[in-house]
């Protein structure tokens, strides 16, 4: 009997020691990294192909080469193939591969296209593929952007949040020292700068309508503009004021005519040429300006978005999704976790210099509190400051294309004076409601 | 010499015919045509049939399945104001481009058909836009049209606008501005077609007219234009087909904007396809196909009637 008790005691002790050693090992390494080490990574073999979007060339080539080598070292029987696809070709390329048979195992997508593909059953539901620990490693808003209906279809990778960019020299010339935080403030500031420089000064980015939709949510400051699939825009004073004042600024030449074209690239070109002075965008905005117009780059300053200090701001997420037709599901999920773990995301953010990571642990790094004093670094600082109130303002929906098209067209018609601000807001509300009715979606944002 | 009549059985006559049918003389042309038939069938016939099928389904392209919905997709596009806007823009685009594409290259061809020194240089210069990649042409025209560009300056100087105006981003002028790019790009190509037509007109016709005292204008309108009717037919049909499927210049300069002012049918189809509404895109594609065939047939009928009148 005594022997039996001793055996049980010794066995328990050995088990406890083994478990604590295993736990110690886990603590020493990265958290999310371990989940694949101990879980799905066992026996991974074959080939796993990952597509990135417009990340070719240095310094990214070296970063991905190291990443590939590290993952292959962890899984000697696995061959990782990383291919870069130009961003503007990504959607067609993904569609072609998904309708054919030659699919990548892991693909870098934006949430809107991700939801389009998920709606057609093209992506793997990752809900049961990840441990709770891995799921909890990401910042909540970006993590939520990978969800569509009841499933989790993507893991967040890098982020950019909206900041405001302005030409410090032009502002000084106009005697403006502070950035506006209201639409009326934007009008007053932009008017002063235009009067001083003789050029248009403010460029509201329209893009495909999405940037304006996000702006409307920020302007609403917490009050939903769509509730259970019903839009209420005309009852929102801030939105009506935004339509009124943007129309007025366009008419007065404060907003350039090229705004109607809508893209951030056109805004960049105008900013580089000194033909506008203020706009909102991601930290990546300054990239081409640094090499294309060094004087404008050095005069550039960053600030918080042009809304109330506590208004929600948008976070743009690039994520990784696993196509449903993948031939190597386990390896794809393990690689997705590996690429998006805290350590690798921190390294990627440092390499890129213009993006934020989406894991809480990497965001705590000193790099984001003291990024330096270059204009780009100041942008990074402002972006990380606003991350606390940043969220994906427009959730992925099935009818997103209809919403964006209506927003783009109606905002432009308002800008050019074909519609009065009241008519424009009313029409936008009607078209959004028609789109929600058609798709039957009961979303709130 | 009495000979018995030879009676051939019907069956042997049939087999003789069949034998003749499958002889080398019969097969040879088909063998020459076979590669084209296979390629056309594979890359033209099959996609059209597939689009036809998708247009009657609620097709999920990734899943590769779709539920039969009858004419619902057609009903949806005909109820969509953006489809009608795209259709109207396509027709307007053709109305602007067709006469310009028919007459401007003809005038240019008549000019470069003269026997004067250095005319070859002009022929090359007029052909340059054809070989300029559309991406380059679009960037160049965007700069020319910009608020600080030369076109805005000229329009301001001429007093057409009170302030510098970018024609590409105004809803009222964007379609005309894009049409100008299309005309500029096709000018040299159509000029070559007319040049070939001009060089096939017998010189003695002009010589007779000169003896009769015809002026340059009379020779152009009474001889050149009528004798170029086959070239006009060709240019018109090509313009109609190209105009119906105009895409590149619009995608690269205006993206269909501002506010849908330059969204043509192909842009509409492209956007629908991009948002994975492939059944709607297919239905709109079929409407475009029918319109393009209809417009081309009408144009060919009108010009062949004119050719008959001329012969009479």
Interface residues (C-beta under 8 A of the other chain):
Chain A: X91 X95 X98 X99 X116 X117 X119 X120 X121 X122 X253 X256 X257 X258 X259 X260 X261 X262 X263 X275 X400 X401 X405 X408 X409 X410 X412 X413 X416 X418
Chain B: X60 X61 X62 X63 X64 X82 X146 X147 X148 X163 X165 X166 X168 X169 X170 X171 X254 X255 X257 X258 X259 X260 X271 X274 X275 X276 X277
